[in-house]
Amino acid sequence: MFARLQAQDVAETAAAEAVRANRTGGIDSARAAAEIAIGDKDPKAELVEIEATAEGSVRVVVEKDASTLLIHRIDFLSGFARARGRATADPPPV
């Protein structure tokens, strides 16, 4: 559960940075900004997906492995070993 909260927090930070970069540099700049924000916030997290809308919103999906020994050892719980966070950031009103 803690890993999911961390992944969500990282996703929100990455989306906020990406939407700023998207306004001036497009999706490539948004991806770079999201990657930097993720690395600064949690180096163990990774950007899985990023997309921008025509309106300027940016949606990111971030994943990270849960740091627990128990969950990795029990086969039927192994699906919970990967935490995912999703966030969308909207551009500021014009």
Secondary structure, 3 states (H helix, E strand, C coil): CHHHHHHHHHHHHHHHHHHHHHHHHHHHHHHHHHHHHHHHHCCCCEEEEEEECCCCCEEEEEEEECCCCHHHHCHHHHHHHEEEEEEEECCCCC
